Structures are given as C-alpha cells and as structure tokens.
Amino acid sequence: MGNLESKTTHPIEEKNQFVDFSNTQIAFAHKSDKALHKAAWLFRLMNSRWLVTLASSLAIMAVRWYLPLAKWLIKITIFEQFVGGETLYDCQDKISELWQNRTLTVLDYGAEGRSDEDDLDQARDHFLKAVEFAAAHESVPVVSIKVSALSKNSLLESIQSEMELSHQQIDWRTRMVERVDSICQTGHHYGVKIFIDAEETWIQDTIDKLVEQMMEKYNREKVIVYHTFQMYRKDRIDYLNRCHQEAQDKGYLLGAKIVRGAYLEKERDRAEELVYTSPMHETKADTDKDFDAALRFCLDHYKQIASCAATHNSQSCLYQAELIGSRGLPKNHHHLNFCQLYGMSDHITFNLADAGFNVAKYVVYGEVKEVVPYLTRRAAENTAVKGEFSREYALIKRELERRRV
C-alpha cells in the first residue's frame, strides 16, 4: 500500500457525508476486549523505531537458525496481527470474519526472494492454488501476484536493459511469461481477478510490458488482470493516461490498482549511488496530488477502467468516497474499489464497508519463515517516522476508552 502515508501521530476527525472514519465502534466491532488490548500492546511496542529495527534483525536470524521459541513468539505477535495463516486453509476463519463484516479478501502469498527455477515453479503452483481457492469462496474475488516471485530479478533487469540474452536467459524468459500467463488464464477461467504488483523501477518496464500483454489478452469482456500504478513516480500519471488510451485503441478494459509506492528509500539510495536523477517525486505533497489525480481519472472513466484505491491514507479514501457519492455512482459498482492490508487501518476498511462501499483486505499467507521478510518490511515502513503505528495505537486506545475496559 506504500510508505508515503501521513506523519500525523494522532487520529483526526475524518468524516464526510458519505463515510466517517472516526467511528471506532464500527472499526473494531470484530475485536474482543482481549484482542484489542493485545493489539494496543503490539502497536505501542512497534511505535519504537530502534525496537523494531532490533526485533526485525533478531527475527530474521532466529528463523534462519530454526529456533522454535522464536517462531512461536513471531507467530503469536506480528504474524497473528498481519498474516492470515500459514496455509490457505488456515486463513479461512479470518476470511469468514472479514466477510461477516462486509469486507472482501485479496489473497497474497507472502514468500519472497526465490530464484531457482524449481522454486519459481512452486511459487506459480501456490498462486494457482490460491486462484482455485478464491473461485470457491464468494468473499475472495482477487489473488495478488508479484512477477519477481515468478522470475529471477537478474533476468528482469537484463530484459529491461535491452542487453542480448543468452540461450538460457531466453528459456528463463519464456518460462517466466508462461508462469504469469498460466495464472492469468486460470483467473480468467474461474472469473478470479489478478492483481499484479508494481516493483522497483529497474525492473518495472519489463513488468509493465508483460502486464499490458496480459490485460490485452484477458480483459476483453471484463477486467481480470489489474496493473499497479505507483504514484510516487513522476511519470505514472502520464503512463496511466497512455494505458487507458491503448486499452481503448486495442479494445480491452483497463485494470488499475492505485498505490503510492513501497520502495522510496531504496529508489532514492540507488539513484544517489549510481548518480542519476531519481524518478521519485521530491515531496509527499506531489505524490498525494498525483495519487488523487489518478483516482479522479479512473472515476472519470469508470466504465472503461476498473480501479482499486489501495492505500492507508484516509484523506485519499475520503476523497474517492466523496467522488463516488457526489457523482451519484453506485457505491458497490464492481469497478470502484478500496483495499487495505490485513491488520492495519481497520477504521478505514470497516467504516467503508459499513457505508456500503466495495472494500477488501490484503490477506498475506505463508509459512513463518517465508513471510518474515514481508513482516519486517511492514514494520520498518510503518514505525513512528511514518506515523502509522502511532495512529493505530491512538485509535485502539480511543476504542478501549469508549468501551471503558
């Protein structure tokens, strides 16, 4: 969902005539007093940057060395808060709880950093099983995938640099495209949508071309494949316009997941190290401006673009809700969607759901050792510097005070 969110350290009264994000009773109705106290304790701890940095390093080491106590500790704390389960079956209770609260699920297999061809094939098989699982559950309309989970990063970089590929690399490229295509094809067969994540700029051009190819192939009658547009990039508004025009010219529908972006520090560090102009916006205000412009563009063309505002930024969610409401569009139109990560921003998700909008949670799943990189990145992105954990703690504290427990 990105790491360019508000730096506000306390929740503000965020409401309009269409939705009220200040309602903590609705936001946390699904949590017992005990669960809410545990969440408050966890977010209070995670609000400390030095503690998160230390714990993240220890978690990676502990899992690498197969320390059972460490796995248990991770599982009952951050894993339980931010992950659906180790398997699809394990996720079912949380998926059902979300559905009972009018909230959909986006399945996201959380394993990262694979490069062996057999491992990449296994990742493809995990995604295919997720699509089949989603097809059997009305509450799970989407599976999210990453191209870097289905290909060697070095190959994606080589393709983007337009260097001559070896015979082996050509074979790897063919297998990568086949993996992605098999997932999109299965999604098309079952009517399950596929979100394809955006990644670092030095491999994103390769991903862009692949996703455009998949959209042209599978989005003829309805949107199955969704591209992801990172609005912290200076060029993405123009790219969104071009994608829409190309879809119109070639006769298919555009799927657009709108995010701020999750690799800001990494992108800036690389630009500085290799001495080139950063493709990122200079300020958060510029990113926010482009993000909201992208939302507006998608709503302006909502009949040809199925969009998802994937963000924890409450002001952007309010903006989209206001656009939908003020234009008299159906709140539950299948082309107008919101999404947040499981374990975060319940005040946004469940108040949107209660108000009748289409909203989903990204439910990450995978074995503890597989999702630790995701969890540590999640923690690093949202410490006190970003303000998300302090905001979460303040909201939970407000609800505990309201309950007087």
Residue pairs with C-beta under 8 A, 6 or more apart in sequence:
1 259
1 260
1 262
1 310
1 311
1 312
1 339
1 340
1 341
1 344
1 362
2 230
2 232
2 259
2 260
2 261
2 262
2 311
2 312
2 313
3 260
3 261
3 262
3 264
3 381
3 382
3 386
4 232
4 260
4 261
4 264
4 284
4 287
4 288
5 260
5 311
5 312
5 313
5 382
5 386
5 387
5 388
6 313
6 314
6 315
6 387
6 388
6 391
7 385
7 386
7 387
8 387
8 391
9 384
9 387
9 390
9 391
9 394
10 390
10 391
10 394
11 22
11 347
11 391
11 394
11 395
11 398
12 22
13 22
14 20
14 21
14 22
14 314
14 315
14 318
15 21
15 22
15 23
15 318
16 318
16 321
16 322
16 325
17 325
18 321
18 322
18 324
18 325
18 355
19 317
19 318
19 321
19 351
19 352
19 355
19 357
20 351
20 355
21 27
21 314
21 317
21 318
21 347
21 348
21 351
22 347
23 347
23 351
23 354
24 347
24 395
24 396
24 398
24 399
24 402
25 399
25 402
26 350
26 351
26 354
27 346
27 347
27 349
27 350
27 351
27 395
27 399
28 36
28 346
28 350
28 396
28 399
29 101
29 350
30 97
30 100
30 101
30 346
30 350
31 39
33 400
33 403
33 405
36 396
36 399
36 400
36 403
36 405
37 400
37 405
39 81
39 392
39 396
40 393
40 396
40 397
40 400
42 77
42 78
42 81
43 389
43 390
43 392
43 393
43 396
44 393
45 51
46 52
46 78
46 379
46 382
46 383
46 389
47 383
47 384
47 389
47 390
47 393
48 383
48 384
49 383
49 384
49 385
52 379
52 380
52 383
53 380
55 379
56 376
56 379
56 380
58 70
59 70
59 74
59 372
59 375
59 376
60 372
60 373
60 376
62 70
62 71
62 74
63 70
63 71
63 74
63 368
63 369
63 372
71 368
71 369
74 368
74 372
74 375
75 368
78 375
78 378
78 379
79 368
79 371
79 375
81 343
82 341
82 342
82 343
82 344
82 364
82 375
82 378
83 110
83 342
83 343
83 363
83 364
83 365
83 366
83 371
83 375
84 90
84 91
84 94
84 95
84 105
84 107
84 342
84 363
84 364
84 365
85 91
85 92
85 94
85 365
86 365
86 366
86 367
86 368
87 365
88 107
88 129
88 130
88 133
88 365
90 365
91 105
91 107
91 363
91 365
94 342
94 363
95 105
95 137
95 139
95 140
95 363
96 139
98 104
98 105
98 139
98 361
98 363
99 105
99 138
99 139
101 350
101 353
102 353
102 354
102 359
103 349
103 350
103 353
103 359
103 360
103 361
104 139
104 140
104 141
104 142
104 358
104 359
104 360
104 361
105 137
105 139
105 140
105 142
105 360
105 361
105 363
106 140
106 141
106 142
106 143
106 144
106 195
106 339
106 360
106 361
106 362
106 363
107 130
107 133
107 134
107 140
107 142
107 143
107 144
107 363
107 365
108 143
108 144
108 362
108 363
108 364
108 365
109 123
109 126
109 127
109 130
109 145
109 149
109 364
109 365
109 366
110 364
110 365
110 366
110 370
110 371
110 374
111 123
111 126
111 149
111 366
111 367
111 370
111 371
112 146
112 148
112 149
112 370
112 373
112 374
113 373
114 120
114 122
114 123
114 149
115 152
115 153
115 154
117 172
117 175
120 149
120 150
120 151
120 152
120 175
120 176
120 179
121 179
123 149
123 150
123 179
124 150
124 179
124 182
124 183
127 143
127 145
127 149
127 150
127 183
128 182
128 183
128 186
130 143
131 143
131 183
131 186
131 187
131 190
131 192
131 194
132 186
132 190
133 140
134 140
134 141
134 142
134 143
134 190
134 192
135 190
135 191
135 192
140 192
141 192
141 193
141 360
142 192
142 193
142 194
142 195
142 226
142 360
143 183
143 187
143 192
143 193
143 194
143 195
144 194
144 195
144 196
144 197
144 362
145 180
145 183
145 194
145 195
145 196
145 197
146 196
146 197
146 199
147 156
147 176
147 180
147 196
147 197
147 199
147 203
147 206
147 207
147 210
148 156
148 199
148 203
150 176
150 179
150 180
150 183
151 172
151 176
151 179
152 172
153 203
155 169
155 172
155 173
155 176
156 203
156 206
156 207
157 202
157 203
157 206
158 165
158 169
159 165
159 173
159 206
160 202
160 203
160 204
160 205
160 206
165 173
177 210
180 196
180 210
180 214
181 214
181 217
183 194
184 194
184 214
184 217
184 218
184 224
184 225
185 218
186 192
187 193
187 194
187 218
187 224
187 225
188 218
188 224
191 224
192 224
193 223
193 224
193 225
193 226
193 255
194 214
194 224
194 225
194 226
195 226
195 228
195 257
195 308
196 207
196 210
196 211
196 214
196 225
196 226
196 227
196 228
197 228
198 204
198 207
198 227
198 228
198 229
198 230
198 259
198 261
199 207
199 263
200 263
200 266
200 267
200 270
201 233
201 267
201 279
202 270
204 230
208 227
208 239
211 225
211 227
212 227
212 243
212 246
214 225
215 225
215 227
215 247
215 252
215 253
215 254
215 255
216 247
216 250
216 252
218 224
218 225
219 225
219 247
219 252
219 253
219 254
219 255
220 251
220 252
220 253
222 253
223 253
223 254
223 255
223 306
223 335
224 255
225 255
226 255
226 256
226 257
226 306
226 308
227 243
227 254
227 255
227 256
227 257
228 257
228 259
228 310
229 236
229 239
229 240
229 256
229 257
229 258
229 259
229 294
230 236
230 259
230 260
230 261
230 262
231 237
231 258
231 259
231 260
231 261
231 287
231 290
231 291
231 294
232 260
232 261
232 264
232 280
232 281
232 287
233 261
233 279
233 280
233 281
234 279
234 280
234 281
234 286
235 279
236 290
236 294
237 290
237 293
237 294
237 297
240 256
240 294
240 297
240 298
241 297
243 254
243 256
244 254
244 297
244 301
244 304
244 305
247 253
247 254
247 304
248 304
253 304
253 305
253 306
254 304
254 305
254 306
255 305
255 306
255 307
256 294
256 298
256 305
256 306
256 307
256 308
257 307
257 308
257 310
257 339
258 291
258 294
258 295
258 298
258 307
258 308
258 309
258 310
258 311
259 310
259 311
260 287
260 291
260 311
260 313
261 280
261 287
262 377
262 381
264 280
267 278
267 279
267 280
268 278
268 280
271 277
271 278
271 279
271 280
272 278
281 287
281 290
288 313
288 315
288 316
291 311
291 313
291 316
292 316
292 319
295 307
295 309
295 316
295 319
295 320
295 323
296 323
297 305
298 305
298 307
299 307
299 320
299 323
299 324
299 327
299 329
299 336
302 329
302 333
302 335
302 336
303 335
305 335
306 334
306 335
306 337
307 335
307 336
307 337
308 337
308 338
308 339
308 360
309 316
309 317
309 320
309 337
309 338
309 339
310 338
310 339
310 340
310 362
311 317
311 340
312 340
312 341
312 344
312 345
312 348
312 388
314 345
314 347
314 348
317 338
317 348
317 352
320 336
320 338
321 352
321 355
321 357
323 329
324 331
324 333
324 336
324 357
325 331
329 336
330 336
331 355
331 356
331 357
331 358
332 356
332 357
332 358
333 358
334 358
336 357
336 358
337 358
337 359
337 360
338 348
338 349
338 352
338 357
338 358
338 359
338 360
339 359
339 360
339 361
339 362
340 348
340 349
340 359
340 361
340 362
341 361
341 362
341 364
341 378
342 361
342 362
342 363
342 364
344 382
344 388
344 392
345 392
346 395
347 395
348 359
349 359
349 361
352 359
353 359
364 371
364 374
365 371
366 374
381 388
382 388
382 389
383 389
384 390
